[in-house]
Amino acid sequence: MPKTIAFTKMHGCGNCYIYVDTTRYPLACPERAAVLWSDVHTGIGSDGLILIGKDASGNFTMRIFNADGSEGRMCGNGARCVGKFIYDKHLSDATEIDLHTLSGVKHLSLHVDAATDTVDRVTVDMGVPDLAVSSQCATADGSLLSQSVVAVDGKEYVGTFVSMGNPHFVVFVDDSERINLPVVGPTLEHAAVFPERCNIEFVSVCPDGTLRMRVWERGSGITMACGTGACATAVAACLTGHAGRHCRVMMDGGTLEIRWSESDGHIYMEGPATTVCEGSMPYEE
């Protein structure tokens, strides 16, 4: 029998997901729900579905399903919104939260607006970037290069491979606005060198040093922002001399502050989290 599932639609810099508290509303087939509900014409409209739950030890958990139903390992913008959801929905009054994801535990520091007692910004400890994930990016001879040339359709793209729990290929160009992302994005996402597909970022440096990033997300296409992509971009910029360890990454939906700590090697991402609307949807298992 169909049942009704309560949801909250939230976004971080325009990267919007549907959030469901699975401690109240368990979903047996979230892959199917992600596809149906993400549709902008017949569903709610989103970049995917994020499930908030608890494990056997009582830790908060997050699972991410892209708009095509595939499961992701990590979403930086989503993690910030999960922190806001937990606090604003009174699931916890803590402002320091450990969130368990498929890419490990991410620590959230919640910034609460005293006037409204709601979270408006969140800092996420995204962990240490991985530049050597051979299962996600390998050259033809089986070796791995963090910075490499990927050739597709007769054209070569020089980029930096960074994993933030999910794979990213960051390409610096003179003007990211001129990239035909709907064409180039999916071509690179499915390049043979990326056996698990890949998120693709095109980045240019603004006169003030801000990094202008456009993203093609694996499984979702063009999105207004990508938190892990912004972190990967900051790492790539530092490695290639385009920025220092503290930078601003501007995306279509907003700007994130990214810091790559010298002391612990972790990436710290700070940015907004916003509730769009709430409602309910029919769900049939």
Secondary structure, DSSP 8 states (H G I E B T S, - for coil): --EEEEEEEEEETTEEEEEEETTTS--S-HHHHHHHHH-TTTS---SEEEEEEE-TTS-EEEEEEETTS-EES--HHHHHHHHHHHHHTTS---SEEEEEETTEEEEEEEEEETTTTEEEEEEEE----BS--TTT---TTS---SEEEEEETTEEEEEEEEESSSEEEEEE-S-GGGS-HHHHHHHHHT-TT-TT--EEEEEEE-TTS-EEEEEEETTTEEES--HHHHHHHHHHHHHHTSS-SEEEEEETTEEEEEEE-TTT--EEEEEE-EEEEEEEEEE--
